[in-house]
Amino acid sequence: MTKAKRYRLEPRDVKAGYRPGPDSPIEGRDPSERVKVRGSMVWLQHAGTGLRVEGKLPDGEFTVRQIQLHEVDLRKSLFAELELKVARRLGLQK
């Protein structure tokens, strides 16, 4: 008995976005500058199915570089979540 191959989502089929919170402007800031973050969201959407997942960045005071690293980590976990949702929608995984 062979193990079923896990469904892999193509990154090119996923749109991504970032919505800064009301007190979280980081555009044009120096990477070492500290910024208060509150209510900032990251989302991913699969183009083929329209399925969307989103997550919240941690609130607090961070450097712009730290915010970017938090965003990368969040996108990775959201991608895995979206991959599973799409696989289930397509009937490729239970």
PDB file of N, CA, C and O in Angstrom:
ATOM      1  N   MET A   1       0.842  -1.175   0.000  1.00  0.00           N
ATOM      2  CA  MET A   1       0.000   0.000   0.000  1.00  0.00           C
ATOM      3  C   MET A   1       0.891   1.243   0.000  1.00  0.00           C
ATOM      4  O   MET A   1       1.758   1.391   0.861  1.00  0.00           O
ATOM      5  N   THR A   2       0.675   2.125  -0.961  1.00  0.00           N
ATOM      6  CA  THR A   2       1.486   3.336  -1.040  1.00  0.00           C
ATOM      7  C   THR A   2       0.770   4.504  -0.381  1.00  0.00           C
ATOM      8  O   THR A   2      -0.458   4.594  -0.376  1.00  0.00           O
ATOM      9  N   LYS A   3       1.564   5.372   0.159  1.00  0.00           N
ATOM     10  CA  LYS A   3       1.032   6.548   0.823  1.00  0.00           C
ATOM     11  C   LYS A   3       0.616   7.579  -0.231  1.00  0.00           C
ATOM     12  O   LYS A   3       1.356   7.819  -1.185  1.00  0.00           O
ATOM     13  N   ALA A   4      -0.569   8.192  -0.065  1.00  0.00           N
ATOM     14  CA  ALA A   4      -1.041   9.196  -1.011  1.00  0.00           C
ATOM     15  C   ALA A   4      -0.126  10.424  -0.968  1.00  0.00           C
ATOM     16  O   ALA A   4       0.323  10.843   0.099  1.00  0.00           O
ATOM     17  N   LYS A   5       0.136  10.982  -2.133  1.00  0.00           N
ATOM     18  CA  LYS A   5       0.978  12.156  -2.227  1.00  0.00           C
ATOM     19  C   LYS A   5       0.218  13.375  -1.718  1.00  0.00           C
ATOM     20  O   LYS A   5      -0.947  13.575  -2.062  1.00  0.00           O
ATOM     21  N   ARG A   6       0.870  14.176  -0.910  1.00  0.00           N
ATOM     22  CA  ARG A   6       0.244  15.371  -0.343  1.00  0.00           C
ATOM     23  C   ARG A   6       0.061  16.433  -1.414  1.00  0.00           C
ATOM     24  O   ARG A   6       0.955  16.660  -2.230  1.00  0.00           O
ATOM     25  N   TYR A   7      -1.082  17.074  -1.412  1.00  0.00           N
ATOM     26  CA  TYR A   7      -1.371  18.154  -2.357  1.00  0.00           C
ATOM     27  C   TYR A   7      -0.449  19.340  -2.079  1.00  0.00           C
ATOM     28  O   TYR A   7      -0.257  19.726  -0.926  1.00  0.00           O
ATOM     29  N   ARG A   8       0.109  19.902  -3.118  1.00  0.00           N
ATOM     30  CA  ARG A   8       0.981  21.072  -2.999  1.00  0.00           C
ATOM     31  C   ARG A   8       0.373  22.230  -3.773  1.00  0.00           C
ATOM     32  O   ARG A   8       0.078  22.111  -4.963  1.00  0.00           O
ATOM     33  N   LEU A   9       0.190  23.331  -3.098  1.00  0.00           N
ATOM     34  CA  LEU A   9      -0.346  24.535  -3.705  1.00  0.00           C
ATOM     35  C   LEU A   9       0.770  25.273  -4.434  1.00  0.00           C
ATOM     36  O   LEU A   9       1.885  25.385  -3.923  1.00  0.00           O
ATOM     37  N   GLU A  10       0.470  25.771  -5.618  1.00  0.00           N
ATOM     38  CA  GLU A  10       1.450  26.544  -6.384  1.00  0.00           C
ATOM     39  C   GLU A  10       1.460  27.990  -5.878  1.00  0.00           C
ATOM     40  O   GLU A  10       0.420  28.649  -5.901  1.00  0.00           O
ATOM     41  N   PRO A  11       2.599  28.492  -5.427  1.00  0.00           N
ATOM     42  CA  PRO A  11       2.658  29.868  -4.928  1.00  0.00           C
ATOM     43  C   PRO A  11       2.156  30.907  -5.938  1.00  0.00           C
ATOM     44  O   PRO A  11       1.605  31.936  -5.547  1.00  0.00           O
ATOM     45  N   ARG A  12       2.345  30.641  -7.216  1.00  0.00           N
ATOM     46  CA  ARG A  12       1.889  31.609  -8.225  1.00  0.00           C
ATOM     47  C   ARG A  12       0.360  31.710  -8.293  1.00  0.00           C
ATOM     48  O   ARG A  12      -0.172  32.653  -8.878  1.00  0.00           O
ATOM     49  N   ASP A  13      -0.349  30.741  -7.695  1.00  0.00           N
ATOM     50  CA  ASP A  13      -1.811  30.757  -7.675  1.00  0.00           C
ATOM     51  C   ASP A  13      -2.374  31.446  -6.430  1.00  0.00           C
ATOM     52  O   ASP A  13      -3.581  31.412  -6.187  1.00  0.00           O
ATOM     53  N   VAL A  14      -1.503  32.064  -5.654  1.00  0.00           N
ATOM     54  CA  VAL A  14      -1.924  32.671  -4.387  1.00  0.00           C
ATOM     55  C   VAL A  14      -1.618  34.172  -4.401  1.00  0.00           C
ATOM     56  O   VAL A  14      -0.495  34.597  -4.672  1.00  0.00           O
ATOM     57  N   LYS A  15      -2.650  34.953  -4.100  1.00  0.00           N
ATOM     58  CA  LYS A  15      -2.472  36.403  -3.933  1.00  0.00           C
ATOM     59  C   LYS A  15      -2.275  36.669  -2.451  1.00  0.00           C
ATOM     60  O   LYS A  15      -2.864  35.996  -1.604  1.00  0.00           O
ATOM     61  N   ALA A  16      -1.445  37.651  -2.145  1.00  0.00           N
ATOM     62  CA  ALA A  16      -1.166  37.975  -0.749  1.00  0.00           C
ATOM     63  C   ALA A  16      -1.395  39.457  -0.509  1.00  0.00           C
ATOM     64  O   ALA A  16      -1.258  40.282  -1.412  1.00  0.00           O
ATOM     65  N   GLY A  17      -1.746  39.774   0.727  1.00  0.00           N
ATOM     66  CA  GLY A  17      -1.938  41.170   1.070  1.00  0.00           C
ATOM     67  C   GLY A  17      -1.609  41.432   2.519  1.00  0.00           C
ATOM     68  O   GLY A  17      -1.563  40.522   3.347  1.00  0.00           O
ATOM     69  N   TYR A  18      -1.382  42.695   2.802  1.00  0.00           N
ATOM     70  CA  TYR A  18      -1.062  43.150   4.149  1.00  0.00           C
ATOM     71  C   TYR A  18      -1.932  44.358   4.427  1.00  0.00           C
ATOM     72  O   TYR A  18      -1.983  45.289   3.623  1.00  0.00           O
ATOM     73  N   ARG A  19      -2.612  44.352   5.552  1.00  0.00           N
ATOM     74  CA  ARG A  19      -3.430  45.493   5.944  1.00  0.00           C
ATOM     75  C   ARG A  19      -2.897  45.997   7.279  1.00  0.00           C
ATOM     76  O   ARG A  19      -3.100  45.358   8.311  1.00  0.00           O
ATOM     77  N   PRO A  20      -2.210  47.151   7.263  1.00  0.00           N
ATOM     78  CA  PRO A  20      -1.682  47.667   8.520  1.00  0.00           C
ATOM     79  C   PRO A  20      -2.812  48.129   9.429  1.00  0.00           C
ATOM     80  O   PRO A  20      -3.863  48.573   8.966  1.00  0.00           O
ATOM     81  N   GLY A  21      -2.580  48.017  10.712  1.00  0.00           N
ATOM     82  CA  GLY A  21      -3.544  48.523  11.675  1.00  0.00           C
ATOM     83  C   GLY A  21      -3.534  50.042  11.677  1.00  0.00           C
ATOM     84  O   GLY A  21      -2.701  50.659  11.013  1.00  0.00           O
ATOM     85  N   PRO A  22      -4.448  50.646  12.413  1.00  0.00           N
ATOM     86  CA  PRO A  22      -4.547  52.104  12.416  1.00  0.00           C
ATOM     87  C   PRO A  22      -3.294  52.809  12.931  1.00  0.00           C
ATOM     88  O   PRO A  22      -3.018  53.947  12.550  1.00  0.00           O
ATOM     89  N   ASP A  23      -2.539  52.139  13.793  1.00  0.00           N
ATOM     90  CA  ASP A  23      -1.330  52.751  14.360  1.00  0.00           C
ATOM     91  C   ASP A  23      -0.062  52.059  13.877  1.00  0.00           C
ATOM     92  O   ASP A  23       0.956  52.081  14.569  1.00  0.00           O
ATOM     93  N   SER A  24      -0.112  51.451  12.705  1.00  0.00           N
ATOM     94  CA  SER A  24       1.007  50.604  12.273  1.00  0.00           C
ATOM     95  C   SER A  24       1.598  50.993  10.920  1.00  0.00           C
ATOM     96  O   SER A  24       1.799  50.119  10.077  1.00  0.00           O
ATOM     97  N   PRO A  25       1.881  52.262  10.685  1.00  0.00           N
ATOM     98  CA  PRO A  25       2.469  52.619   9.388  1.00  0.00           C
ATOM     99  C   PRO A  25       3.956  52.254   9.342  1.00  0.00           C
ATOM    100  O   PRO A  25       4.735  52.746  10.158  1.00  0.00           O
ATOM    101  N   ILE A  26       4.352  51.408   8.407  1.00  0.00           N
ATOM    102  CA  ILE A  26       5.780  51.062   8.313  1.00  0.00           C
ATOM    103  C   ILE A  26       6.375  51.468   6.968  1.00  0.00           C
ATOM    104  O   ILE A  26       7.589  51.385   6.781  1.00  0.00           O
ATOM    105  N   GLU A  27       5.544  51.901   6.039  1.00  0.00           N
ATOM    106  CA  GLU A  27       6.047  52.294   4.721  1.00  0.00           C
ATOM    107  C   GLU A  27       7.054  53.440   4.852  1.00  0.00           C
ATOM    108  O   GLU A  27       6.797  54.431   5.535  1.00  0.00           O
ATOM    109  N   GLY A  28       8.190  53.291   4.195  1.00  0.00           N
ATOM    110  CA  GLY A  28       9.197  54.338   4.170  1.00  0.00           C
ATOM    111  C   GLY A  28       9.980  54.510   5.463  1.00  0.00           C
ATOM    112  O   GLY A  28      10.743  55.466   5.599  1.00  0.00           O
ATOM    113  N   ARG A  29       9.804  53.614   6.397  1.00  0.00           N
ATOM    114  CA  ARG A  29      10.526  53.701   7.668  1.00  0.00           C
ATOM    115  C   ARG A  29      11.863  52.985   7.576  1.00  0.00           C
ATOM    116  O   ARG A  29      12.032  52.054   6.790  1.00  0.00           O
ATOM    117  N   ASP A  30      12.799  53.430   8.384  1.00  0.00           N
ATOM    118  CA  ASP A  30      14.097  52.781   8.484  1.00  0.00           C
ATOM    119  C   ASP A  30      13.903  51.416   9.144  1.00  0.00           C
ATOM    120  O   ASP A  30      13.156  51.314  10.116  1.00  0.00           O
ATOM    121  N   PRO A  31      14.565  50.349   8.635  1.00  0.00           N
ATOM    122  CA  PRO A  31      14.384  49.000   9.195  1.00  0.00           C
ATOM    123  C   PRO A  31      14.705  48.881  10.687  1.00  0.00           C
ATOM    124  O   PRO A  31      14.207  47.972  11.351  1.00  0.00           O
ATOM    125  N   SER A  32      15.523  49.780  11.217  1.00  0.00           N
ATOM    126  CA  SER A  32      15.876  49.689  12.637  1.00  0.00           C
ATOM    127  C   SER A  32      14.947  50.547  13.510  1.00  0.00           C
ATOM    128  O   SER A  32      15.027  50.494  14.738  1.00  0.00           O
ATOM    129  N   GLU A  33      14.083  51.323  12.888  1.00  0.00           N
ATOM    130  CA  GLU A  33      13.171  52.190  13.647  1.00  0.00           C
ATOM    131  C   GLU A  33      12.097  51.353  14.347  1.00  0.00           C
ATOM    132  O   GLU A  33      11.570  50.399  13.774  1.00  0.00           O
ATOM    133  N   ARG A  34      11.783  51.718  15.580  1.00  0.00           N
ATOM    134  CA  ARG A  34      10.752  50.996  16.345  1.00  0.00           C
ATOM    135  C   ARG A  34       9.383  51.599  16.025  1.00  0.00           C
ATOM    136  O   ARG A  34       9.211  52.816  15.951  1.00  0.00           O
ATOM    137  N   VAL A  35       8.424  50.700  15.840  1.00  0.00           N
ATOM    138  CA  VAL A  35       7.065  51.096  15.474  1.00  0.00           C
ATOM    139  C   VAL A  35       6.085  50.308  16.321  1.00  0.00           C
ATOM    140  O   VAL A  35       6.293  49.122  16.578  1.00  0.00           O
ATOM    141  N   LYS A  36       5.015  50.962  16.757  1.00  0.00           N
ATOM    142  CA  LYS A  36       3.954  50.255  17.472  1.00  0.00           C
ATOM    143  C   LYS A  36       3.057  49.577  16.449  1.00  0.00           C
ATOM    144  O   LYS A  36       2.653  50.182  15.455  1.00  0.00           O
ATOM    145  N   VAL A  37       2.756  48.324  16.707  1.00  0.00           N
ATOM    146  CA  VAL A  37       1.906  47.546  15.805  1.00  0.00           C
ATOM    147  C   VAL A  37       0.647  47.149  16.570  1.00  0.00           C
ATOM    148  O   VAL A  37       0.716  46.639  17.689  1.00  0.00           O
ATOM    149  N   ARG A  38      -0.487  47.390  15.951  1.00  0.00           N
ATOM    150  CA  ARG A  38      -1.760  47.004  16.577  1.00  0.00           C
ATOM    151  C   ARG A  38      -2.773  46.742  15.469  1.00  0.00           C
ATOM    152  O   ARG A  38      -3.081  47.629  14.673  1.00  0.00           O
ATOM    153  N   GLY A  39      -3.278  45.537  15.426  1.00  0.00           N
ATOM    154  CA  GLY A  39      -4.351  45.200  14.497  1.00  0.00           C
ATOM    155  C   GLY A  39      -3.943  44.998  13.048  1.00  0.00           C
ATOM    156  O   GLY A  39      -4.790  45.087  12.159  1.00  0.00           O
ATOM    157  N   SER A  40      -2.677  44.730  12.784  1.00  0.00           N
ATOM    158  CA  SER A  40      -2.230  44.509  11.406  1.00  0.00           C
ATOM    159  C   SER A  40      -2.538  43.079  10.969  1.00  0.00           C
ATOM    160  O   SER A  40      -2.338  42.133  11.730  1.00  0.00           O
ATOM    161  N   MET A  41      -3.021  42.931   9.747  1.00  0.00           N
ATOM    162  CA  MET A  41      -3.448  41.629   9.220  1.00  0.00           C
ATOM    163  C   MET A  41      -2.678  41.275   7.956  1.00  0.00           C
ATOM    164  O   MET A  41      -2.290  42.141   7.173  1.00  0.00           O
ATOM    165  N   VAL A  42      -2.471  39.977   7.783  1.00  0.00           N
ATOM    166  CA  VAL A  42      -1.898  39.415   6.559  1.00  0.00           C
ATOM    167  C   VAL A  42      -2.928  38.436   6.017  1.00  0.00           C
ATOM    168  O   VAL A  42      -3.528  37.684   6.786  1.00  0.00           O
ATOM    169  N   TRP A  43      -3.144  38.433   4.701  1.00  0.00           N
ATOM    170  CA  TRP A  43      -4.089  37.486   4.109  1.00  0.00           C
ATOM    171  C   TRP A  43      -3.505  36.860   2.858  1.00  0.00           C
ATOM    172  O   TRP A  43      -2.658  37.441   2.181  1.00  0.00           O
ATOM    173  N   LEU A  44      -3.985  35.651   2.571  1.00  0.00           N
ATOM    174  CA  LEU A  44      -3.640  34.928   1.350  1.00  0.00           C
ATOM    175  C   LEU A  44      -4.943  34.443   0.719  1.00  0.00           C
ATOM    176  O   LEU A  44      -5.863  34.030   1.425  1.00  0.00           O
ATOM    177  N   GLN A  45      -5.018  34.495  -0.610  1.00  0.00           N
ATOM    178  CA  GLN A  45      -6.218  34.039  -1.312  1.00  0.00           C
ATOM    179  C   GLN A  45      -5.822  33.197  -2.516  1.00  0.00           C
ATOM    180  O   GLN A  45      -4.975  33.586  -3.319  1.00  0.00           O
ATOM    181  N   HIS A  46      -6.461  32.024  -2.621  1.00  0.00           N
ATOM    182  CA  HIS A  46      -6.210  31.126  -3.745  1.00  0.00           C
ATOM    183  C   HIS A  46      -7.034  31.600  -4.939  1.00  0.00           C
ATOM    184  O   HIS A  46      -8.255  31.731  -4.848  1.00  0.00           O
ATOM    185  N   ALA A  47      -6.364  31.852  -6.046  1.00  0.00           N
ATOM    186  CA  ALA A  47      -7.034  32.398  -7.220  1.00  0.00           C
ATOM    187  C   ALA A  47      -8.076  31.445  -7.798  1.00  0.00           C
ATOM    188  O   ALA A  47      -9.139  31.888  -8.233  1.00  0.00           O
ATOM    189  N   GLY A  48      -7.793  30.162  -7.809  1.00  0.00           N
ATOM    190  CA  GLY A  48      -8.692  29.195  -8.439  1.00  0.00           C
ATOM    191  C   GLY A  48      -9.996  28.954  -7.703  1.00  0.00           C
ATOM    192  O   GLY A  48     -11.042  28.781  -8.328  1.00  0.00           O
ATOM    193  N   THR A  49      -9.940  28.942  -6.375  1.00  0.00           N
ATOM    194  CA  THR A  49     -11.137  28.631  -5.589  1.00  0.00           C
ATOM    195  C   THR A  49     -11.712  29.846  -4.875  1.00  0.00           C
ATOM    196  O   THR A  49     -12.864  29.826  -4.442  1.00  0.00           O
ATOM    197  N   GLY A  50     -10.926  30.890  -4.753  1.00  0.00           N
ATOM    198  CA  GLY A  50     -11.371  32.067  -4.020  1.00  0.00           C
ATOM    199  C   GLY A  50     -11.249  31.921  -2.511  1.00  0.00           C
ATOM    200  O   GLY A  50     -11.605  32.834  -1.766  1.00  0.00           O
ATOM    201  N   LEU A  51     -10.741  30.761  -2.052  1.00  0.00           N
ATOM    202  CA  LEU A  51     -10.575  30.552  -0.619  1.00  0.00           C
ATOM    203  C   LEU A  51      -9.542  31.530  -0.072  1.00  0.00           C
ATOM    204  O   LEU A  51      -8.534  31.815  -0.718  1.00  0.00           O
ATOM    205  N   ARG A  52      -9.810  32.038   1.127  1.00  0.00           N
ATOM    206  CA  ARG A  52      -8.944  33.046   1.723  1.00  0.00           C
ATOM    207  C   ARG A  52      -8.699  32.712   3.196  1.00  0.00           C
ATOM    208  O   ARG A  52      -9.595  32.252   3.903  1.00  0.00           O
ATOM    209  N   VAL A  53      -7.474  32.954   3.634  1.00  0.00           N
ATOM    210  CA  VAL A  53      -7.125  32.820   5.045  1.00  0.00           C
ATOM    211  C   VAL A  53      -6.446  34.114   5.469  1.00  0.00           C
ATOM    212  O   VAL A  53      -5.803  34.789   4.664  1.00  0.00           O
ATOM    213  N   GLU A  54      -6.598  34.443   6.730  1.00  0.00           N
ATOM    214  CA  GLU A  54      -5.917  35.639   7.219  1.00  0.00           C
ATOM    215  C   GLU A  54      -5.469  35.425   8.652  1.00  0.00           C
ATOM    216  O   GLU A  54      -6.002  34.585   9.376  1.00  0.00           O
ATOM    217  N   GLY A  55      -4.489  36.198   9.033  1.00  0.00           N
ATOM    218  CA  GLY A  55      -3.954  36.113  10.377  1.00  0.00           C
ATOM    219  C   GLY A  55      -3.512  37.480  10.846  1.00  0.00           C
ATOM    220  O   GLY A  55      -3.272  38.383  10.044  1.00  0.00           O
ATOM    221  N   LYS A  56      -3.409  37.619  12.147  1.00  0.00           N
ATOM    222  CA  LYS A  56      -3.068  38.892  12.770  1.00  0.00           C
ATOM    223  C   LYS A  56      -1.619  38.865  13.234  1.00  0.00           C
ATOM    224  O   LYS A  56      -1.171  37.895  13.845  1.00  0.00           O
ATOM    225  N   LEU A  57      -0.901  39.922  12.941  1.00  0.00           N
ATOM    226  CA  LEU A  57       0.450  40.071  13.468  1.00  0.00           C
ATOM    227  C   LEU A  57       0.359  40.381  14.958  1.00  0.00           C
ATOM    228  O   LEU A  57      -0.620  40.979  15.404  1.00  0.00           O
ATOM    229  N   PRO A  58       1.361  39.985  15.728  1.00  0.00           N
ATOM    230  CA  PRO A  58       1.306  40.273  17.164  1.00  0.00           C
ATOM    231  C   PRO A  58       1.338  41.781  17.417  1.00  0.00           C
ATOM    232  O   PRO A  58       2.052  42.521  16.739  1.00  0.00           O
ATOM    233  N   ASP A  59       0.562  42.218  18.392  1.00  0.00           N
ATOM    234  CA  ASP A  59       0.580  43.622  18.789  1.00  0.00           C
ATOM    235  C   ASP A  59       1.814  43.875  19.640  1.00  0.00           C
ATOM    236  O   ASP A  59       2.265  42.995  20.372  1.00  0.00           O
ATOM    237  N   GLY A  60       2.351  45.067  19.540  1.00  0.00           N
ATOM    238  CA  GLY A  60       3.503  45.425  20.353  1.00  0.00           C
ATOM    239  C   GLY A  60       4.355  46.462  19.658  1.00  0.00           C
ATOM    240  O   GLY A  60       3.960  47.028  18.638  1.00  0.00           O
ATOM    241  N   GLU A  61       5.520  46.706  20.212  1.00  0.00           N
ATOM    242  CA  GLU A  61       6.464  47.647  19.627  1.00  0.00           C
ATOM    243  C   GLU A  61       7.648  46.865  19.081  1.00  0.00           C
ATOM    244  O   GLU A  61       8.333  46.160  19.822  1.00  0.00           O
ATOM    245  N   PHE A  62       7.884  46.992  17.786  1.00  0.00           N
ATOM    246  CA  PHE A  62       8.918  46.229  17.098  1.00  0.00           C
ATOM    247  C   PHE A  62       9.680  47.140  16.144  1.00  0.00           C
ATOM    248  O   PHE A  62       9.211  48.221  15.789  1.00  0.00           O
ATOM    249  N   THR A  63      10.874  46.682  15.732  1.00  0.00           N
ATOM    250  CA  THR A  63      11.550  47.374  14.639  1.00  0.00           C
ATOM    251  C   THR A  63      10.838  46.969  13.349  1.00  0.00           C
ATOM    252  O   THR A  63      10.143  45.954  13.302  1.00  0.00           O
ATOM    253  N   VAL A  64      11.016  47.761  12.329  1.00  0.00           N
ATOM    254  CA  VAL A  64      10.411  47.442  11.038  1.00  0.00           C
ATOM    255  C   VAL A  64      10.892  46.067  10.578  1.00  0.00           C
ATOM    256  O   VAL A  64      10.109  45.287  10.036  1.00  0.00           O
ATOM    257  N   ARG A  65      12.153  45.771  10.787  1.00  0.00           N
ATOM    258  CA  ARG A  65      12.717  44.462  10.396  1.00  0.00           C
ATOM    259  C   ARG A  65      12.036  43.333  11.153  1.00  0.00           C
ATOM    260  O   ARG A  65      11.741  42.294  10.562  1.00  0.00           O
ATOM    261  N   GLN A  66      11.778  43.506  12.445  1.00  0.00           N
ATOM    262  CA  GLN A  66      11.088  42.477  13.221  1.00  0.00           C
ATOM    263  C   GLN A  66       9.666  42.255  12.698  1.00  0.00           C
ATOM    264  O   GLN A  66       9.191  41.121  12.630  1.00  0.00           O
ATOM    265  N   ILE A  67       9.003  43.338  12.335  1.00  0.00           N
ATOM    266  CA  ILE A  67       7.646  43.229  11.772  1.00  0.00           C
ATOM    267  C   ILE A  67       7.694  42.409  10.486  1.00  0.00           C
ATOM    268  O   ILE A  67       6.849  41.542  10.260  1.00  0.00           O
ATOM    269  N   GLN A  68       8.687  42.690   9.650  1.00  0.00           N
ATOM    270  CA  GLN A  68       8.825  41.951   8.392  1.00  0.00           C
ATOM    271  C   GLN A  68       9.053  40.466   8.652  1.00  0.00           C
ATOM    272  O   GLN A  68       8.501  39.626   7.941  1.00  0.00           O
ATOM    273  N   LEU A  69       9.852  40.130   9.656  1.00  0.00           N
ATOM    274  CA  LEU A  69      10.101  38.725   9.986  1.00  0.00           C
ATOM    275  C   LEU A  69       8.845  38.051  10.526  1.00  0.00           C
ATOM    276  O   LEU A  69       8.567  36.900  10.191  1.00  0.00           O
ATOM    277  N   HIS A  70       8.079  38.765  11.366  1.00  0.00           N
ATOM    278  CA  HIS A  70       6.798  38.231  11.853  1.00  0.00           C
ATOM    279  C   HIS A  70       5.869  37.958  10.671  1.00  0.00           C
ATOM    280  O   HIS A  70       5.168  36.947  10.639  1.00  0.00           O
ATOM    281  N   GLU A  71       5.875  38.868   9.707  1.00  0.00           N
ATOM    282  CA  GLU A  71       5.006  38.715   8.536  1.00  0.00           C
ATOM    283  C   GLU A  71       5.401  37.490   7.712  1.00  0.00           C
ATOM    284  O   GLU A  71       4.531  36.756   7.241  1.00  0.00           O
ATOM    285  N   VAL A  72       6.689  37.264   7.535  1.00  0.00           N
ATOM    286  CA  VAL A  72       7.165  36.089   6.793  1.00  0.00           C
ATOM    287  C   VAL A  72       6.721  34.806   7.492  1.00  0.00           C
ATOM    288  O   VAL A  72       6.236  33.882   6.839  1.00  0.00           O
ATOM    289  N   ASP A  73       6.882  34.744   8.809  1.00  0.00           N
ATOM    290  CA  ASP A  73       6.463  33.560   9.570  1.00  0.00           C
ATOM    291  C   ASP A  73       4.958  33.344   9.461  1.00  0.00           C
ATOM    292  O   ASP A  73       4.499  32.215   9.290  1.00  0.00           O
ATOM    293  N   LEU A  74       4.200  34.421   9.559  1.00  0.00           N
ATOM    294  CA  LEU A  74       2.748  34.317   9.469  1.00  0.00           C
ATOM    295  C   LEU A  74       2.334  33.841   8.077  1.00  0.00           C
ATOM    296  O   LEU A  74       1.450  32.993   7.952  1.00  0.00           O
ATOM    297  N   ARG A  75       2.958  34.373   7.043  1.00  0.00           N
ATOM    298  CA  ARG A  75       2.627  33.948   5.671  1.00  0.00           C
ATOM    299  C   ARG A  75       2.899  32.450   5.471  1.00  0.00           C
ATOM    300  O   ARG A  75       2.135  31.763   4.792  1.00  0.00           O
ATOM    301  N   LYS A  76       3.981  31.952   6.059  1.00  0.00           N
ATOM    302  CA  LYS A  76       4.293  30.520   5.939  1.00  0.00           C
ATOM    303  C   LYS A  76       3.194  29.672   6.571  1.00  0.00           C
ATOM    304  O   LYS A  76       2.740  28.693   5.977  1.00  0.00           O
ATOM    305  N   SER A  77       2.771  30.045   7.763  1.00  0.00           N
ATOM    306  CA  SER A  77       1.724  29.252   8.414  1.00  0.00           C
ATOM    307  C   SER A  77       0.385  29.410   7.701  1.00  0.00           C
ATOM    308  O   SER A  77      -0.383  28.452   7.611  1.00  0.00           O
ATOM    309  N   LEU A  78       0.099  30.602   7.195  1.00  0.00           N
ATOM    310  CA  LEU A  78      -1.139  30.805   6.439  1.00  0.00           C
ATOM    311  C   LEU A  78      -1.124  30.019   5.132  1.00  0.00           C
ATOM    312  O   LEU A  78      -2.156  29.502   4.705  1.00  0.00           O
ATOM    313  N   PHE A  79       0.042  29.928   4.496  1.00  0.00           N
ATOM    314  CA  PHE A  79       0.146  29.170   3.251  1.00  0.00           C
ATOM    315  C   PHE A  79      -0.184  27.704   3.501  1.00  0.00           C
ATOM    316  O   PHE A  79      -0.910  27.088   2.721  1.00  0.00           O
ATOM    317  N   ALA A  80       0.346  27.142   4.588  1.00  0.00           N
ATOM    318  CA  ALA A  80       0.052  25.743   4.925  1.00  0.00           C
ATOM    319  C   ALA A  80      -1.437  25.561   5.200  1.00  0.00           C
ATOM    320  O   ALA A  80      -2.027  24.562   4.789  1.00  0.00           O
ATOM    321  N   GLU A  81      -2.044  26.519   5.891  1.00  0.00           N
ATOM    322  CA  GLU A  81      -3.476  26.457   6.183  1.00  0.00           C
ATOM    323  C   GLU A  81      -4.296  26.534   4.889  1.00  0.00           C
ATOM    324  O   GLU A  81      -5.252  25.781   4.704  1.00  0.00           O
ATOM    325  N   LEU A  82      -3.910  27.448   4.006  1.00  0.00           N
ATOM    326  CA  LEU A  82      -4.618  27.591   2.735  1.00  0.00           C
ATOM    327  C   LEU A  82      -4.457  26.347   1.873  1.00  0.00           C
ATOM    328  O   LEU A  82      -5.408  25.912   1.225  1.00  0.00           O
ATOM    329  N   GLU A  83      -3.268  25.779   1.862  1.00  0.00           N
ATOM    330  CA  GLU A  83      -2.992  24.568   1.100  1.00  0.00           C
ATOM    331  C   GLU A  83      -3.939  23.441   1.518  1.00  0.00           C
ATOM    332  O   GLU A  83      -4.478  22.729   0.670  1.00  0.00           O
ATOM    333  N   LEU A  84      -4.133  23.285   2.811  1.00  0.00           N
ATOM    334  CA  LEU A  84      -5.033  22.252   3.326  1.00  0.00           C
ATOM    335  C   LEU A  84      -6.489  22.549   2.953  1.00  0.00           C
ATOM    336  O   LEU A  84      -7.227  21.648   2.555  1.00  0.00           O
ATOM    337  N   LYS A  85      -6.893  23.803   3.082  1.00  0.00           N
ATOM    338  CA  LYS A  85      -8.272  24.180   2.725  1.00  0.00           C
ATOM    339  C   LYS A  85      -8.563  23.925   1.249  1.00  0.00           C
ATOM    340  O   LYS A  85      -9.625  23.412   0.897  1.00  0.00           O
ATOM    341  N   VAL A  86      -7.612  24.288   0.390  1.00  0.00           N
ATOM    342  CA  VAL A  86      -7.802  24.089  -1.053  1.00  0.00           C
ATOM    343  C   VAL A  86      -7.862  22.598  -1.367  1.00  0.00           C
ATOM    344  O   VAL A  86      -8.709  22.162  -2.146  1.00  0.00           O
ATOM    345  N   ALA A  87      -6.977  21.823  -0.772  1.00  0.00           N
ATOM    346  CA  ALA A  87      -6.975  20.370  -1.002  1.00  0.00           C
ATOM    347  C   ALA A  87      -8.316  19.761  -0.606  1.00  0.00           C
ATOM    348  O   ALA A  87      -8.858  18.917  -1.319  1.00  0.00           O
ATOM    349  N   ARG A  88      -8.843  20.194   0.528  1.00  0.00           N
ATOM    350  CA  ARG A  88     -10.150  19.683   0.968  1.00  0.00           C
ATOM    351  C   ARG A  88     -11.259  20.117   0.019  1.00  0.00           C
ATOM    352  O   ARG A  88     -12.138  19.322  -0.315  1.00  0.00           O
ATOM    353  N   ARG A  89     -11.223  21.362  -0.414  1.00  0.00           N
ATOM    354  CA  ARG A  89     -12.250  21.867  -1.339  1.00  0.00           C
ATOM    355  C   ARG A  89     -12.233  21.081  -2.653  1.00  0.00           C
ATOM    356  O   ARG A  89     -13.282  20.801  -3.233  1.00  0.00           O
ATOM    357  N   LEU A  90     -11.037  20.732  -3.109  1.00  0.00           N
ATOM    358  CA  LEU A  90     -10.891  19.996  -4.366  1.00  0.00           C
ATOM    359  C   LEU A  90     -11.093  18.490  -4.185  1.00  0.00           C
ATOM    360  O   LEU A  90     -11.047  17.731  -5.153  1.00  0.00           O
ATOM    361  N   GLY A  91     -11.315  18.066  -2.947  1.00  0.00           N
ATOM    362  CA  GLY A  91     -11.540  16.657  -2.673  1.00  0.00           C
ATOM    363  C   GLY A  91     -10.294  15.805  -2.744  1.00  0.00           C
ATOM    364  O   GLY A  91     -10.370  14.596  -2.965  1.00  0.00           O
ATOM    365  N   LEU A  92      -9.142  16.436  -2.556  1.00  0.00           N
ATOM    366  CA  LEU A  92      -7.869  15.726  -2.657  1.00  0.00           C
ATOM    367  C   LEU A  92      -7.330  15.285  -1.300  1.00  0.00           C
ATOM    368  O   LEU A  92      -6.345  14.551  -1.222  1.00  0.00           O
ATOM    369  N   GLN A  93      -7.979  15.735  -0.239  1.00  0.00           N
ATOM    370  CA  GLN A  93      -7.527  15.399   1.107  1.00  0.00           C
ATOM    371  C   GLN A  93      -8.729  15.473   2.052  1.00  0.00           C
ATOM    372  O   GLN A  93      -9.639  16.283   1.875  1.00  0.00           O
ATOM    373  N   LYS A  94      -8.699  14.603   3.056  1.00  0.00           N
ATOM    374  CA  LYS A  94      -9.810  14.596   4.024  1.00  0.00           C
ATOM    375  C   LYS A  94      -9.563  15.564   5.143  1.00  0.00           C
ATOM    376  O   LYS A  94     -10.392  15.690   6.044  1.00  0.00           O
TER     377      LYS A  94
END
